[in-house]
Amino acid sequence: MKIAVLGCGTVGSGVVEIIDSKKELMMKSAGENIDVKYILDIRDLSDTPFADRVISDIDIILNDSEIDTVVETMGGVEPAFTFCKKCLEKSKNVVTSNKALVAAKAEELFDAAIKNNAAFMFEAAVCGGIPVIRTLFSSLSANNIVSFAGILNGTTNFILTKMINEKMSFDSALKIAQEKGYAEKDPTADVEGLDAGRKTCILASIAYGHHIFPEEIHTEGIRSITLEDAAYAASKGYKIKLLGKADKLKNGKIGAIVCPFFVNDNSMIAGVNGVYNAVSITGDSVGDVLLYGQGAGKEATASAVVGDVMECARLKKNEKHYFWDKHEDGIIEDHMLYETALYIRGYSKDAKTALINIREAFGGVTVLERDDAPENEIAFITGKAAEGELRDTLSELKDFASASVIRIL
């Protein structure tokens, strides 16, 4: 099988290296030789080991009948979408690691794949080398997915781990993440939850069968998390994690959100540290399943991409791979209607009186303590109720200024 790779950056070069170095393994597993014939890139790659395969014109790939499968590792929505759609229209399978592309354009790419008897596959788009997509599509296909919650972004998990374990400020932890190459110079997509939001959309689309767009999901990042919050969490046996979470609600709608949560130390996800990812899935038959591993990085992500390429080699073209139904308006519930408990930290000139008012307003709360807290600081956990109701109660409190509000998983 001849393939082409679009984009020869970190992941693309990793794909080429794996395929070039593991010919015998792939022959045994996939049943045929897999060769990279073309590498599409506009940069000068003359000093690389695969310079003789580099081209800059997508039409060469489109018009070559030998190319069976195209791997897209360019990133971004355009020109990746245009190139992938044209490849599918030429009946060439497409494998991508591009979560932005899948989250925004999967509907159209599925259509093109089905109409032209091709496959569109994207295992590496979520959690890198962790096989969460194939698990949902195949291994758990006999289950109704009750819920899932996952650490889907290694950069934010690294930052929070530094804050919790080493009492390091957000800014200091971010700087180290950038120095190690875990965070970009502009870390917005990671620290504001946008990356985790795209991945949550993809997983929720698989789990619940309809395309979900990132703008439908309430998304928060970790910029506002402080060492004070981490200390209060630890005082009650919690850690703070940025999670992408979705549930099938009793009214038939989907509850989906991306935000920091207080996670109980006893849960498996609480123990996932550093740049590692984990997804906890609950099925109505299988119960709880945890998938854990490296969610990013050249080798791990390239491994997942090559796994999809080998799957394309194994299966006949008329055996459809991944698919979900089109978007349905109103399928996502307003997050303010979700039931939750809230951790709230704030300040009052008269803390004793404020605490009396807080207990009365919320109908009882759990008050938290930490070392060296100022006398005017109050931190507490509410009972469980619709988030909108809890927020309304908070807004009506007098002589109390909230500084942090974090949901309890």
Residue pairs with C-beta under 8 A, 6 or more apart in sequence:
1 30
1 32
1 33
1 34
1 35
1 68
1 69
1 312
1 313
2 35
2 37
2 64
2 66
2 67
2 68
3 19
3 34
3 35
3 36
3 37
3 67
3 68
3 69
3 70
3 71
3 309
4 36
4 37
4 38
4 39
4 40
4 61
4 64
4 67
4 69
4 70
4 71
5 12
5 15
5 16
5 36
5 38
5 39
5 40
5 70
5 71
5 73
6 12
6 40
6 58
6 61
6 70
6 71
6 72
6 73
6 74
6 80
6 83
7 40
7 41
7 72
7 73
7 74
7 75
8 16
8 39
8 40
8 41
8 43
8 45
8 48
8 50
8 54
8 73
9 73
9 74
9 75
10 298
11 73
11 97
11 124
11 298
11 301
11 302
11 305
12 39
12 41
12 71
12 73
12 74
13 48
13 298
14 298
14 299
14 301
14 302
14 305
15 36
15 71
15 73
15 302
15 305
15 306
15 309
16 36
16 39
16 50
17 302
18 299
18 302
18 303
18 306
19 26
19 34
19 35
19 36
19 306
19 309
20 36
20 50
23 33
23 34
26 33
26 34
26 306
26 310
26 313
27 33
29 310
29 314
30 310
30 313
30 314
31 313
31 314
32 313
34 309
34 310
34 313
36 50
36 53
37 53
37 64
37 66
37 67
38 53
38 54
38 55
38 60
38 61
38 64
38 67
39 45
39 50
39 53
39 54
39 55
40 54
40 55
40 56
40 57
40 58
40 61
40 83
41 54
41 56
42 56
45 51
45 54
48 54
55 61
58 83
58 86
61 67
61 70
61 87
61 92
62 86
62 87
62 90
62 92
67 92
68 92
68 93
68 312
68 313
69 92
69 93
69 94
69 95
69 309
69 312
69 313
70 83
70 84
70 87
70 92
70 93
70 94
70 95
71 94
71 95
71 96
71 305
71 309
72 80
72 83
72 84
72 94
72 95
72 96
72 97
72 98
72 101
73 96
73 97
73 98
73 305
74 80
74 83
74 98
75 98
75 100
76 98
76 100
76 101
77 100
77 101
77 104
77 105
80 96
80 98
80 101
81 101
81 104
81 105
81 108
81 109
84 94
84 96
84 101
84 109
84 120
85 108
85 109
85 112
87 94
88 94
88 109
88 112
88 113
88 116
88 118
88 120
89 112
89 115
89 116
90 116
91 116
91 117
91 118
91 317
92 118
93 118
93 119
93 120
93 121
93 312
93 317
94 109
94 113
94 118
94 119
94 120
94 121
95 121
95 122
95 305
95 308
95 309
95 312
96 102
96 120
96 121
96 122
96 124
96 125
96 305
97 122
97 124
97 125
97 301
97 304
97 305
98 122
98 125
99 122
99 125
99 126
99 195
99 198
99 199
99 202
100 198
101 109
101 125
102 109
102 122
102 125
102 198
102 202
103 198
103 199
103 201
103 202
103 213
103 214
104 213
104 214
106 120
106 122
106 202
106 205
106 211
106 324
107 211
107 326
107 327
109 120
110 120
110 322
110 323
110 324
112 118
112 120
113 119
113 120
113 320
114 320
114 323
117 317
117 318
118 317
119 312
119 315
119 317
119 320
119 321
119 322
120 321
120 322
121 308
121 311
121 312
121 321
121 322
122 133
122 202
122 308
122 322
123 131
123 133
123 134
123 304
123 305
123 307
123 308
124 301
124 302
124 304
124 305
124 308
125 133
125 199
125 202
126 132
126 133
126 152
126 199
126 202
126 203
127 150
127 152
127 199
127 277
127 279
127 291
127 293
127 295
128 277
128 293
128 294
128 295
128 296
128 297
128 300
128 301
128 304
129 293
129 294
129 295
129 297
129 299
129 300
129 301
129 303
129 304
130 277
130 278
130 279
130 291
130 292
130 293
130 294
130 295
130 304
131 291
131 304
131 307
132 150
132 203
132 279
132 281
132 291
133 202
133 203
133 206
133 322
135 281
135 289
135 291
136 145
136 203
136 206
136 207
136 281
137 206
137 321
137 322
140 281
140 283
140 286
140 289
142 285
143 283
143 284
143 285
143 286
144 248
144 283
144 284
145 207
145 208
145 248
145 281
145 282
145 283
145 284
146 247
146 248
146 282
146 283
146 284
147 245
147 246
147 247
147 248
147 281
147 282
148 203
148 204
148 207
148 245
148 246
148 279
148 280
148 281
148 282
149 243
149 244
149 245
149 246
149 269
149 279
149 280
149 409
150 199
150 200
150 203
150 243
150 244
150 245
150 269
150 277
150 278
150 279
150 280
151 157
151 241
151 242
151 243
151 269
151 272
151 276
151 277
151 278
151 279
151 295
152 195
152 196
152 199
152 200
152 243
152 244
152 277
152 279
152 295
153 190
153 193
153 195
153 196
153 199
153 242
153 277
153 295
154 182
154 274
154 275
154 276
154 277
154 294
154 295
154 296
155 177
155 182
155 183
155 187
155 190
155 191
155 195
155 275
156 190
156 191
156 193
156 196
156 221
156 222
156 242
157 241
157 242
157 272
157 273
157 274
157 275
157 276
157 277
158 173
158 177
158 180
158 182
158 274
158 275
159 170
159 173
159 174
159 177
159 183
159 191
159 222
160 173
160 222
160 225
160 230
160 239
160 240
160 241
160 242
161 273
161 274
162 168
162 172
162 173
162 176
162 177
163 169
163 170
163 173
163 225
163 227
163 230
163 240
164 230
164 233
164 234
164 239
164 240
165 273
167 227
167 230
168 176
168 227
169 227
170 222
170 223
170 225
170 226
174 183
174 187
174 191
177 183
177 187
178 184
178 185
178 187
182 275
182 296
183 190
183 191
184 190
188 194
189 195
190 221
191 221
191 222
191 223
192 219
192 220
192 221
192 223
193 219
193 220
193 221
193 222
193 242
193 258
193 259
194 214
194 219
194 221
196 219
196 242
196 243
196 244
196 258
197 214
197 217
197 219
197 244
197 258
198 214
199 244
200 217
200 244
200 245
200 246
200 256
200 258
201 212
201 213
201 214
201 216
201 217
201 256
203 244
203 246
203 279
204 212
204 217
204 246
204 254
204 256
205 211
205 212
205 324
206 322
206 324
207 246
207 248
207 281
208 246
208 248
208 254
208 331
209 324
209 325
210 324
210 325
210 326
210 327
210 328
210 331
211 324
211 325
211 326
211 327
212 254
212 256
212 327
212 331
212 332
213 327
216 256
216 332
217 256
217 257
217 258
217 332
218 256
218 257
218 258
218 259
218 335
219 257
219 258
219 259
220 258
220 259
220 260
221 242
222 242
222 260
224 404
225 240
225 260
225 404
225 406
226 404
228 345
228 370
228 373
228 377
228 379
228 404
229 240
229 343
229 345
229 404
229 406
230 240
231 370
231 371
232 343
232 345
232 368
232 369
232 370
232 379
233 239
233 240
233 262
233 343
233 406
235 368
235 369
235 370
236 262
236 366
236 368
236 381
237 264
237 265
237 266
238 262
238 263
238 264
238 265
238 270
238 408
239 262
239 263
239 265
239 270
240 260
240 261
240 262
240 263
240 406
241 260
241 261
241 263
241 269
241 270
241 272
241 409
242 258
242 259
242 260
242 261
243 258
243 259
243 260
243 261
243 263
243 269
243 409
244 256
244 257
244 258
245 255
245 256
245 257
245 258
245 261
245 409
246 254
246 255
246 256
246 257
247 254
247 255
247 256
248 254
248 255
249 255
249 333
251 333
253 330
253 331
253 332
253 333
254 331
254 332
254 333
255 332
255 333
255 335
255 338
256 332
257 335
257 338
257 407
259 406
259 407
260 406
260 407
261 406
261 407
261 408
261 409
262 343
262 381
262 406
262 407
262 408
262 409
263 269
263 270
263 409
264 270
264 409
265 271
267 280
267 409
268 278
268 280
268 290
268 292
269 278
269 280
269 290
272 278
272 292
275 294
275 295
275 296
275 297
276 292
276 293
276 294
276 295
277 292
277 293
277 294
277 295
277 296
278 290
278 291
278 292
278 293
279 290
279 291
280 288
280 289
280 290
281 288
281 289
281 290
281 291
282 288
282 289
283 289
293 300
294 300
311 321
312 321
315 321
334 388
335 387
336 386
336 387
336 388
336 391
337 386
337 387
337 388
338 386
338 387
339 384
339 385
339 386
339 387
340 384
340 385
340 387
340 390
340 407
340 408
341 381
341 382
341 383
341 384
341 385
341 407
341 408
342 381
342 382
342 387
342 390
342 394
342 405
342 406
342 407
342 408
343 368
343 379
343 380
343 381
343 404
343 405
343 406
343 407
343 408
344 379
344 380
344 381
344 382
344 394
344 402
344 404
344 405
345 377
345 378
345 379
345 402
345 403
345 404
346 377
346 378
346 379
346 400
346 401
346 402
346 403
346 404
347 374
347 376
347 377
347 378
347 400
347 401
347 403
348 354
348 376
348 378
348 399
348 400
348 401
349 376
349 399
350 399
351 375
351 376
351 377
351 378
353 399
354 378
354 397
354 399
354 400
355 367
355 378
355 380
357 397
357 398
357 399
357 400
358 365
358 378
358 380
358 397
358 400
359 365
361 393
361 396
361 397
362 380
362 382
362 383
362 390
362 393
363 383
364 383
365 380
365 381
365 382
365 383
366 380
366 381
367 378
367 379
367 380
368 379
368 380
368 381
369 379
370 379
373 379
378 400
381 408
382 390
387 407
391 405
394 402
394 405
